[in-house]
């Protein structure tokens, strides 16, 4: 099983509504996603994905820009639980999934995603905007089985714009 952890691309400082959840991508974020799309095409074009995405505008926009190059295995789901979660909330969310998809893409926010990467690998990780870290879990067949320091980092890509 492989878990792709992707932080949303670079965003505006403020939204039109004044609410954090409504912040959208900046031009720099769109450029990051162009590079990320190229990285996915070069490395993962043959893979099918199950996608779990935060309900925030910036994560939805991040997904929409990548969607054309992804082979989605099951219907995409947006989750309130993935909006600014802590490590424990992310662990709980993943623990509730009974998904044995071979490739899972989780699109969300810091600092929860960085904390999850650190938890899975045992190495301190700070995801920048549009940062991607990919972990293999050869001893597990289901997303809800993963635990501390069981991930083997296979890829790390932080697009520079």
N, C-alpha and C positions, 0 to 999 in steps of 0.2 A: 504494500500500500504506500502511496506517495501523497504527502500533504504539501500544497502550495500555499504559502502565507504571503499575502500581498497587502501592503498599506496603500490607501488611496493616493492619487496623484496630488500635486501641489494645488492648494485652494486659495480662494479669496479670503481676505481677513474678516470681512463682514458679508452678511447676506442681505438681500433686499428686504427680508422680513425682520432682520435683527436677531434671528434665532440661529444658533450654531448648527443645528441639524440641516438647515437650508443652504449652507455655504456650498458654492459650486466651484468648479475647476478654473484655474487661471490659465493663461496662454502657456506658461511654463509647464503646467500640468499636462496640457495637451501634447506638448513636445515630448515630455517624459513618456507618455503613453504610446507615441509613435515608436520610440526606441524599444519600449517594452513589447509592443506588438511584433517588432522585428525579432526580438529575442525569443518570444514564444514560437514564431514561425520557424526560426532556425533550429530550435531545440525540442519543441513539443508538438509539432504539427500533426503527428500521427496519434496523439493521445485523445481519449475521451475524458471529459470532466464532469464532475458533480460540483455545482457552485453554491456556496452559502455566502450571502452578502448582507452587510448592514443596510438598514433602511434609510440612511442619510443620503442627501442629494449627492455629495461628493463621491460616495462609494458607488452609488447607482450610475453616476456619470463615468466613473472609472470602468465599471463593468461594461457599459454600453460601447465604450471605445474599443474594448477587447473582444466583445461578443462576436464580431464577424470572423475572427480568426480562431475561435475556440470551437471545438466539437463538444457540444453540451450533451451529456448522457441522459440526464433527467432534467425536468423543469427547474429553472432557476428559482430559488426562494430568497426573499428579503426577510430579514429578521430584526425586530426591535431589540432582541437580546444581544445583537452584535454592534449596537450603537454605543461606543465608548465603554466597553466592558473591561472589568479587571481580569487578571489572570484566572482567578477562581471562577468568575462568571464564564470565561471561555472554556475552561476545563469542564464545567458543568454542562455547557451547551454541547460540546463535543461528546461528552459522556452520554448525553440523551439521544444521540444520533445512532441509529442502527443501520448504518450505511457501510456496505462493504465494497463501495466503488474503488476502483484501482487508483484513481486520481481525484483528489478533492482540492478545490480552490476556495480558500477562505479570504474574503475581501473585507477589511475593516480599518481599525484605527489604532493609534498609539495611545497610551503606553501598554495597553493590554496585549497587542500583537508582539511587541518587542519582548515583553515578559514571557509570553508563550514560547517564543523562539529560545529564550534563555532557559526556560524550564525543560523544553524538549531536548536540547543539546547539551546543557550544562555549561555552555559558553555564553558570556554576556554579549547580547546582540541589541543594537539600537537601529531599528528600521527607519530610514529616511522616507520622505514622501516617495511613493511609487517604488519602494524597495520590495524585493521579492526574495524569500528564502524557501528552498524546497528540501523537504525531509523524506527519506525513505524509512519505512518501518517493516523490515523483512520478517520479524517475528510475529506480526499482527495481521489479521485479515479484516478487521473492522475498526473504524475510526474510534469507537467507544472504548477500545482496549489500550490505547496509547497512554503512556505515563512518563514520569520524570526521567530525563536522560535516556530515553529509548529511541530518539530520532537520530538518524545519520544524515548530516547535511550533504546534499548532492549538488546543489546550485545556490549561488548567491549573486543577485544582480541588482545593482543600484544605478539606474540610468542617470548620467550626468548631462545636464543641459546648460 
